[in-house]
Amino acid sequence: MGLDDRKLAVLRAIVEDYVATQEPVGSKALVERHQLGVSPATVRNDMAVLEEEGYIRQPHTSAGRVPTDRGYRLFVDRLSRVKPLSPAERRAIERFLFGAVDLDDVVHRTVRLLAQLTRQVAVVQYPSLARSSVRHLELVPISTTRLMLVMIADTGRVEQRLVELPGPIPADDVTDLRRLVNEKLVGTRLSETPPLVQALVDEATAELRPAMTTLSTVLLETLVERHEERIALAGTANLTRGGLLDFQGSLRPILEALEEEVVLLKLIGEVEPSAMRVRIGDENEIDNLRSTSVVSTGYGPGATIVGGLGVLGPTRMDYPGTIATVRAVARYVGDLLAQN
């Protein structure tokens, strides 16, 4: 059965009050605090229907009601407006992020900012190498038989590998190798480089082929085979700010889940372009996080998504404010990556 506008208004008021006060909400308080335009008896009847339909429940200790996961889901799905950020919040985001000096700094500033603004646990995935392109490849001679390969991605990620050559090579050959690999690979998505790396070997002159064959093995390791995804986390202490009913009384399983990088990547790494994703309570696939909500989105320069970011907190979350903040921070980080 669909809910009429009045019952939706009552549900919205219960969610807003419970998020703000951490106290179960009674009909008397609703009538006093919200212009619902109906009598307390009507509100009580509406609350009885909402409870029957599974949108709110009565914690055993209280006369008031609290939203269920189903109630929060309906509230989020029917959000008519996302709370806009104030000019001061926007300025704070800009000032904080645009002082960053490199990619590590961008990621660490972003995760701290998200945790501060939302007062939740913040998670930011470093730009994924799988979604990056080659910006530049540098070969630095260490000795006549050793090179340092430095790969710089368009997202700012930097990877370094040592190349042990089969024999000594002169400086001019190193220059030729550097020119050939850059001509062939710059601008290519990392995932699409293997056939081009093979072509480098096939097209190499007889003098360069032994060195190019060794270099190609290291190139493939760097560009394709070793995609260690990295994650930054901040604001874990915010989990302790909640009320008695948050997290079903125990933080331990949540803290254990947050220590697993695989779990964090699952939370925020699988994002669709420009989509906001809100997972509430039991909608989370990870058992230990079924008492939490996660708000996440992708970020990247322009229309390209290179990573995910988001926040995790109790289901009793300020959804309109959190969604607006996550969306705004993702947009600023994308702009920053586009400029650099």
N, C-alpha and C positions, 0 to 999 in steps of 0.2 A: 504494500500500500504506500503510495506517495504521500508525503507530508504536505499539508497546506502551508501558505505563507506565514500564518500566525504561529503554527507549531515550529516552523523553521526559525522564526524570530525568537521564540522561547529557547530553542536549542542554542542559537547563536549567543543569546544573553548568558546562558548557563556556562558555555565554553569560555566566553570572555571573562566572566566573574571568577570562575575557578582558576583560570590561568593567572589572573591578577592577584587573587587573595590566597590561593592554595587551600581554601576552605570549601567543603561541600556546600552547595547552594540550595537555599530554601525558597519557596514560592513568595514568602513575605519580602525577602531581600530583593527578589527579581522585580516585584511590583514597585518597590521603593526606588530602585536604582535605574530602572529602564522605563521609557515611555511606551509600554506595551498596549496601552489603551483598553485594557480589560480588567476584570475584577480578579482578586486573589483566588477565588473559587475556580474561575475559568483557567487560570494559570495552573492550578493544582490538577485540574482535569487533563490539560495538555501535557503536563509532566507525567501523569499516569500513562497516557498513550505513548509518550516517548520512551518510558521505561519498558512498557509492554513490547514495543517494537525493537528494543535492544539498543537504543541510542544513549540512554543514561542508566546509571545504576545507583543503588543505595549502599554506600560502605557500611558495614555492620555497626560502626561506632556512632553513626550520625543520623540526624533527621533529614539532612540535606541530600542532594544528589550530585553525582559527578559524571562527566561524559565517559562513554566507553570508546574503544577503538573505532567502532562503527559510527559513533556520534562525531568523533573528530574527523573521520573520513568524509562524512556528509558535509560537515562545516567547511572543510578544505575544498571539496568539489564545488560548493555553492558560494565560494568567496567571490563577492561581486567586485571587491576592490582590494588590491594589495596596498598596504600602508606605504605611502611614498616616503623616501628618505628626506630628512630635513636638509636645508642648504648647509648647515653646520656639519652634518654627518658626511655629506658629499665632499665638502672641503677637506674634512679629516681623512677620508679615504684617499683623495688625490694627493694630499701632502705626504701622507705616510708611504704610499706606494711609489710615487714618482721620485722619491729620494734613493731608490734602490740602485746599487752599483753593478750587480750581475744577477744571473739566474737564481743562484742559491739565495741571495738577498731578497729577490722578488718572492720566492716561495716562502721563506721564513717570515717576511713581513706580512704576506697575505694570510698565512695561517694564524699568526698572532692577532691580526686585525679582525678576522672573522670571529675568533674566540672572544675578543673584547666586545665587539659590537652586538653579538647575539647572546653572549653569556652561556654558550654551549661548548661542547667539544668540537673543535674544527679540524678538518682533514683536507690536505691538499696533495694531489698527485703531481709529481714533477712532470713536465712535458714528456709524453711517452715517445721513446725512440721509434717505436713501431709506426707512429703517426708523423714522424719528422722527415725532413729532406736534408740532403748534404749541402751545407753552405760553403765549406772549405776543408781541404785535406792538406795538412802540413807534414813534411818529412824532415826531421831534424837529425843530422848525422851525429852519433855519439862516438863512434870509432869507424874505421874503414869497413867493419863487418856488422855494425849495429846501427839501426835507425830507431828513432822514436816516431811513431805514427800518431798524429793528433787529428781527430775528427771533430769538426764543429758543425752542429746541426743548426737549422734555421730557427729553432726554438731556443737556442742558447745552450743546449746540452753540449758538454765537451767530454769526449772519450779518448783515452790514451792507451796505446799498446806498444810493446817493444817488438821490433822485427830483427830476428837473428838471420843475417844473410848467409848464403852458402859459401861466399868467398869475398875478399876485399873488392870494393868498387870505387872508382874515382868520383870526385865531387860533381863533375859534369853529368855523370850517369844519374846521380841523385836528382839533379836539376831536371833531367829528362823524365825520370819517373814521376816527379812531383807534377810536372806539366801534363803528362799523359793522364794520370789518375784524376786530376781536376777537370781537364777537358771532357773526360768521359762521364764523370759522376756528379759534378756540381749541379744542384737543382733537382736531382732525382730523389724520389721517395726511397727511404732506406729499404723498405720491403721489396722494391723493384730493382735493386742493384745487382743481384747475383748474375744474370746473363751478361750484364755490362762488365762485371769483374772478369768473367770468363773470356769475354772478347778482348780485354786488355792483354791477357796471356797469349791468346791466339794471334793478336796483331803485333806483339812485341818483336823487335829485331833479335837476331841470334845472340848478340852480346848482352841485351837486356833481359832475355827470357828467363834465365835462372833466378835473377833477383826479382823479376815481376811475378814469377810463380810463387816464390816465398811470400812476397808482399800480398799477393791475392788471397792467400790463406788467412793472413792476419786481417786483411780488409773484410773478408766475409765474417770472421769472428766479431769484428767491431761493428759492422753495419747490420748484420742479420741475426747472428746466432746468440748473442749474449745481451738480450734485452732485459737487464735488471730494472724493473720498475721501482721507483723510489717514492716514498710517502713522507710527508711532514705532518706532525700532530701537535696540537696545542689546546690548552684549556681543560685538561682532564679534571682539574680541581673544581670546575664548574658543576660537575655531577653531584657534588656534596651540598649544593645550594638548595636542593629541592625539599618538598614536603614529605610527610610520612608515607603517603600513598604512591609516591613516585618509585619506579623500578621494583615494585612488589617487595620492597623492604631490603633488597640486597644489591649492593654495587659490585660485588666480587665477580660474578659471571661477566658483567659488562667490561670491567677492567681487564679481565683475562682475554676477552675477545679483541679488545683494542690493542693488545700486544702483538696480535698476529697480522703481519703485513698483507697476507692473502685475504684476510677478512676485510681489511680497510680498502683494498683494491676493489673487492666485490661491492662494497658499499658505494664507492664514488667513481670507480674507474670505468664502469660500463654505461657510459652516458650517450644519449642520442644528441645530435646537434641541436643547440638552442632550446632544448626541452628542460623544464624544471621537473624534478622527480621528488615526490613526497611519499615516503613509506612510513606507515603508522602501525606500531605495535606488531601484531601477528603477521602483517604483510612482509615483515623482514624475514628473509630466508634463513638467517643465522639464529639458531635457537637462543643463544645467550643475549641476543639483542631484541627479543620480542617484547620487552617492556620499554623500548625506546622508539623515537621517531627520527628519521633521517631525511634531511632536505638537501638535495644535491643537483648539480648541473655541470655541463661541460664548459671549458673555456679555451680560447685560442685566438690567434690573429685573424681578423675578418670572419669568414664563414668556416674556417678550418678549426676543428676541435682537436687539441693536442693533449688534453688531460681533463681530469674531473676535480671538483672541489665541493665541499659541503659541510654540514654540521650535524651532530648527533646530540640528542638530549631527551628529556622525558616526553611522553606523549602529551603531557600538560605543557604545551609549547605555544609561544606567541607566533602562530603560523603566518599571519599576514606580515608581521615585521621581519620574521626570519626569512621568508621567501624573498621579500624585497631586498634584504641585505645580501643574501647569497647571489641573487641575480645581479645586483649592482657591482659587487666586488668582482664577480666573474667578468663583467663587461670591462671594468677598469684594467684588470690583468690582461685581457685580450688586447686592449688598446696599447698597453705598455709593450707587449710582445710585438705588435704590429709596427710600432715606432722603432724598435731596436732590431 
